[in-house]
Amino acid sequence: MMEETFVWMVVVAWYTTHHVPFVSDGLTIAMSTGPLKLLFSLFFSIFKTQQIVGAVELAAKAVAAEDLLPHSAYFPVAIAPCLLCGFLGGCGGAFLPLSTGLKPIEEGRVWNVRAAFFAPCIYVAATRYFGCDLLDAKMGICLFRLLGEVFPGPRDAALAPVTAALYASTRVRSSVVVPVAKDFSLGA
């Protein structure tokens, strides 16, 4: 934590959430209502945008300060580290611990993973190549995440051609969800 005075707030919030049932149950019910669900979707979008943009900018500064390897003569800005760090900043926690493997995306295309892929691409292109202001690009990414969260039907319809083009260009098979009956019985 950057500020030690907030540690007690985190401990109290954790304890209240996990050990005071009427508070956690009340929050669950309240957050499932329309206005609060929208409000917390906005908060989550702001939080994830901050993580993605922070990771992209941190990677850009780290690569620029690196003196051990020569910098590219062809690209003025390192692209791959920014995109990778932005992606991991946006959804890397979904794959931790590493023993979970690819479980977060086994059921098909997950919005958080897709947003974590597209958001750094849009941000890097907008800020590094199209001269967009950093704060404006950050707000655009936040709106992209929020609208995708609030309107899943139009989001999937809009991203379907882009996703299909990515699958076709990379020759990665489109995810097909095959229902599997999981039988955990030990005997016959």
C-alpha positions as CSV (number, residue, x, y, z in Angstrom):
1,M,0.0,0.0,0.0
2,M,1.2,3.4,-0.8
3,E,-0.2,5.0,2.3
4,E,0.0,3.0,5.6
5,T,-2.9,5.0,7.2
6,F,-5.3,3.3,4.8
7,V,-4.4,-0.3,6.0
8,W,-6.9,-0.2,8.8
9,M,-9.7,0.8,6.4
10,V,-8.9,-2.2,4.2
11,V,-8.9,-4.5,7.2
12,V,-12.3,-3.1,8.4
13,A,-13.8,-3.4,5.0
14,W,-12.6,-6.9,4.5
15,Y,-13.8,-8.0,8.0
16,T,-17.2,-6.3,7.5
17,T,-17.7,-7.9,4.1
18,H,-16.7,-11.4,5.2
19,H,-17.9,-11.6,8.8
20,V,-20.9,-9.4,9.1
21,P,-23.6,-11.2,7.1
22,F,-26.3,-8.6,7.1
23,V,-23.9,-6.0,5.7
24,S,-22.6,-8.3,2.9
25,D,-26.1,-9.6,2.1
26,G,-27.5,-6.1,2.1
27,L,-24.8,-4.9,-0.3
28,T,-25.4,-7.9,-2.6
29,I,-29.1,-7.0,-2.8
30,A,-28.4,-3.3,-3.2
31,M,-25.8,-3.8,-5.9
32,S,-28.2,-5.9,-7.9
33,T,-30.7,-3.0,-8.3
34,G,-30.5,-0.9,-11.5
35,P,-29.0,2.4,-10.3
36,L,-26.5,0.9,-7.9
37,K,-25.5,-1.7,-10.4
38,L,-24.8,1.1,-12.9
39,L,-22.9,3.1,-10.4
40,F,-20.7,0.1,-9.4
41,S,-20.1,-0.7,-13.1
42,L,-18.9,2.9,-13.5
43,F,-16.6,2.5,-10.5
44,F,-15.2,-0.8,-11.8
45,S,-14.7,0.7,-15.3
46,I,-12.7,3.6,-13.8
47,F,-10.7,1.2,-11.7
48,K,-9.8,-1.1,-14.6
49,T,-9.1,1.8,-16.9
50,Q,-6.6,3.2,-14.3
51,Q,-4.9,-0.2,-14.1
52,I,-4.7,-0.6,-17.9
53,V,-3.4,2.9,-18.6
54,G,-1.1,2.8,-15.6
55,A,0.5,-0.4,-16.8
56,V,0.8,0.9,-20.4
57,E,2.5,4.1,-19.2
58,L,4.8,2.3,-16.8
59,A,5.9,-0.1,-19.5
60,A,6.5,2.8,-21.9
61,K,8.7,4.6,-19.3
62,A,10.6,1.5,-18.4
63,V,11.4,0.7,-22.0
64,A,12.5,4.3,-22.7
65,A,14.8,4.2,-19.7
66,E,16.4,0.8,-20.6
67,D,20.0,1.2,-21.7
68,L,21.1,-2.5,-21.8
69,L,19.7,-3.2,-25.3
70,P,19.6,-1.0,-28.3
71,H,16.3,0.7,-29.1
72,S,14.5,0.0,-32.4
73,A,15.6,2.0,-35.4
74,Y,12.2,1.4,-37.0
75,F,9.7,2.1,-34.3
76,P,9.9,5.3,-32.2
77,V,7.7,3.8,-29.5
78,A,7.9,0.3,-28.1
79,I,4.6,-1.3,-28.8
80,A,4.7,-4.9,-27.5
81,P,5.6,-4.2,-23.9
82,C,2.9,-1.5,-23.6
83,L,0.2,-3.8,-25.1
84,L,1.3,-6.8,-23.0
85,C,1.5,-4.9,-19.7
86,G,-1.8,-3.1,-20.5
87,F,-3.5,-6.5,-21.1
88,L,-2.1,-8.0,-17.9
89,G,-3.1,-4.9,-16.0
90,G,-6.6,-5.3,-17.3
91,C,-7.2,-9.0,-16.7
92,G,-4.0,-10.6,-15.5
93,G,-5.5,-11.3,-12.1
94,A,-8.1,-13.6,-13.6
95,F,-5.4,-16.1,-14.5
96,L,-3.8,-16.1,-11.0
97,P,-2.9,-18.3,-9.4
98,L,-1.3,-20.0,-12.4
99,S,-2.9,-23.3,-11.4
100,T,-6.3,-21.9,-12.7
101,G,-4.9,-22.1,-16.2
102,L,-7.4,-20.9,-18.8
103,K,-10.5,-21.4,-16.7
104,P,-11.6,-17.8,-17.0
105,I,-12.0,-18.1,-20.7
106,E,-13.2,-21.7,-21.0
107,E,-16.8,-20.7,-21.3
108,G,-16.2,-18.6,-24.4
109,R,-15.4,-14.9,-24.9
110,V,-15.3,-13.0,-21.6
111,W,-15.9,-9.2,-21.7
112,N,-13.2,-8.4,-19.2
113,V,-10.6,-10.3,-21.2
114,R,-11.7,-8.8,-24.5
115,A,-11.8,-5.3,-23.1
116,A,-8.3,-5.8,-21.6
117,F,-7.1,-6.8,-25.1
118,F,-8.8,-3.9,-27.0
119,A,-8.3,-1.1,-24.5
120,P,-4.5,-1.0,-24.6
121,C,-4.5,-1.3,-28.4
122,I,-6.9,1.7,-28.7
123,Y,-5.0,3.7,-26.0
124,V,-1.6,3.2,-27.6
125,A,-2.8,3.9,-31.1
126,A,-4.7,7.0,-29.9
127,T,-1.9,8.5,-27.8
128,R,1.2,7.4,-29.7
129,Y,0.2,7.6,-33.3
130,F,-2.9,9.9,-33.5
131,G,-1.8,12.5,-31.0
132,C,-4.8,12.2,-28.7
133,D,-4.4,13.8,-25.3
134,L,-3.6,11.2,-22.6
135,L,-6.6,12.1,-20.4
136,D,-9.0,12.1,-23.4
137,A,-7.8,8.7,-24.4
138,K,-8.2,7.5,-20.8
139,M,-11.7,8.7,-20.7
140,G,-12.5,7.1,-24.0
141,I,-11.2,3.7,-22.7
142,C,-13.3,4.1,-19.5
143,L,-16.4,4.9,-21.6
144,F,-15.6,1.9,-23.9
145,R,-15.5,-0.4,-20.8
146,L,-18.6,1.1,-19.2
147,L,-20.8,0.9,-22.4
148,G,-19.6,-2.6,-23.0
149,E,-20.5,-3.6,-19.5
150,V,-23.9,-1.9,-19.5
151,F,-25.0,-2.9,-23.0
152,P,-23.8,-6.5,-23.6
153,G,-26.0,-7.2,-26.7
154,P,-24.9,-4.2,-28.8
155,R,-21.3,-4.7,-27.5
156,D,-21.2,-8.3,-28.8
157,A,-22.8,-7.3,-32.1
158,A,-20.3,-4.5,-32.6
159,L,-17.3,-6.6,-31.7
160,A,-18.3,-9.8,-33.6
161,P,-16.8,-8.7,-36.9
162,V,-13.6,-7.5,-35.2
163,T,-13.2,-10.7,-33.3
164,A,-13.9,-12.8,-36.4
165,A,-11.2,-10.8,-38.3
166,L,-8.8,-11.4,-35.4
167,Y,-9.5,-15.1,-35.4
168,A,-9.1,-15.3,-39.2
169,S,-5.9,-13.3,-39.3
170,T,-4.2,-15.2,-36.5
171,R,-5.7,-18.6,-37.5
172,V,-6.8,-19.2,-34.0
173,R,-10.0,-21.3,-33.8
174,S,-13.1,-19.5,-32.6
175,S,-14.1,-20.7,-29.2
176,V,-16.9,-23.2,-29.3
177,V,-18.5,-24.1,-26.0
178,V,-19.1,-27.8,-25.8
179,P,-21.2,-28.8,-22.8
180,V,-19.4,-31.4,-20.7
181,A,-21.0,-33.4,-18.0
182,K,-18.7,-33.5,-15.1
183,D,-19.1,-36.7,-13.2
184,F,-17.2,-36.8,-9.9
185,S,-18.4,-40.2,-8.7
186,L,-15.7,-42.7,-7.7
187,G,-17.6,-45.9,-8.2
188,A,-19.5,-47.8,-10.8
